[in-house]
Amino acid sequence: MIAQVSRIARCPPTNTSRTCAACGHCAPGNRESQAVFECQACRHQAHADTNAAVVILGRALNSLPAAGHAVPGRRGPALAGSANQSAL
C-alpha cells in the first residue's frame, strides 16, 4: 500500500498564466488566448491552464522546507488520536 502525504503551501499566484513551465520566461504574449500557451522564448506549447498549474506546483514545491530540515511545530492542542498526543 502506498502512503499519501498531503501538504498545503502558499505560493504567489502573480503571472502564473504568463510564465513558461519549461523555461520560466514570463511575458504577456506567452498567452494570447484563453486556452493556448506558447512561450515566446523556447516555443514550449501547452494548454494554458495545465501550464499554469505546473508553474504553481513548482512554486509551491520550492516554498517547502528541504527534507531533513526542521519546521515550526504545531500550535494548539493535539488532535484526538494523533501521534503526538500523550497516552493516558
N, C-alpha and C positions, 0 to 999 in steps of 0.2 A: 504494500500500500504506500502511496506517495503522500507525504505530508504537505499541506498547503500552508503557505505563510502569506499573510496579508499585512500591508503597511500603508499608512497614509502619509503622503509627503506633500508639502507645499512647494509650488514652483511658480515662477512668474509667467502669466499667460501672454505677455506682450509679444506681438509679432509671430506667434506660433504658426499662423496660417501663411506667413510670408517667408518663413525660414526653411531652407532645404534640409531635409533629414539626412541626406547623403554627404553634403559638404559644409553645411552651416551658413551658406550665403543667404543674406536677408535682403529682399528688395520687393517693392510693391508690384513690380512686373512679373514676379515669380508666379503670381496667382491672378491671372487675367479673367477667370470665370469662377463661378461658384464651385464647380466640380473638378476642374482640371488644374493641376500644379505642374509647372515646368520651370526648373531652375535656369536662370539666365547664365549662370556661371558654368555649371557642369552638365547641364541638359538632362538631369535626373527628372523623370516623369512619374507621377503617381496620382491617384485620386487625392484631391485636396484635403479631405477630412482624414484620410489614412496618413498622409504625410504629416499633418498637424499632430495627430495622435502619437506618432513616432517621436516627433520633436518634444512633445510634452512628457512622454515616458523617459526620454533621455535626460531631460532637465530634472525630473523627479528622482531618477536613479543617481544622478550626480549630486543631489542635495542630501542624500542619505549618508550617515557616517560609514567609513570604511569598516570592513569586517575586522573584528578584534579590538576595535576602539570602544571606549566607554561611552555610554549615552546617559542623559539625565534620567534619574529614576522616576517612578510613578508618584504622583502626588495624590493623597487621599487614601481612604481605606481600601484594603484588598477586596476583590470580589469574592463571593462565596465560591469555594472550590478552586480558587486559583492556586498556582504553585507556590506563591509567596505568602500564603495565609498560614498562620501557625496552627498546628494541630492541637485540639482540645483534649 
